[in-house]
C-alpha cells in the first residue's frame, strides 16, 4: 500500500501542472514515482537530474550500458519499480536481463553497480583499477554520481512505497511477488 499520495493533475497548482505536462511531452506518460515526487516541485527537480547525468554517461557507455548499470543497481537494492523499469527496457530491446551477453565494459559496469548497492565501503581495488583502465576520472565521477541518483531513486520508491506502474506488471518475476510494491 502506498505511503504517500500521488498528485492529481486536476487539483494541482500551475507549477505542478507545468512539470506534469513536460513529462507527458518528453515521455508520453508520467510514472507513479514522478506523480508522488510532485508533492514537492524542488524534490521532483532534484530527482530529474537523473536525466542530466544519464545524458552525460550515455555517450561513453551507450544506452544499453545505462540500462544494464541502472538495472544492476536497482536489482541489488531490491527496488521493484526501478528494476522492473530497466528489465522492461532490456526485454523490449530483445535482451535477456537474466543472462545478458556482456562486453567486458558492461560486465564491469554491472558488477560496479552491484558493489555500490551491496556495500560501497567494500568495493575491491581491482574494480577501481579496471574503472581507471576504461574511463577517465571525469567519466568515473559521472558514473558514481549517476549511481548515487539511481540509488536515491530506489530509496525514494521503497520508503515512499510508491505503487508499481501498471505497464510494469507484465515484467514481474515470481521472486518479485515476495517483495512489497515499493521494494
Protein Blocks (a to p, Z undefined) as FASTA:
>chain_A
ZZbdcddfklpcfklmmmmmmmmmmnopacfklmmmmmpmklmmmmmmmmmmmmmmmmmn
ojmlmmmmmmmmmmmnopaklmmmmmmmmmmnopafklcccdfklmmmmmmmmmmmmomm
lccfklmmmmmmmpcfklmmmmmmmmmmmmmmmmmmmmnopacdfklmmmpcfklmmpcf
kZZ
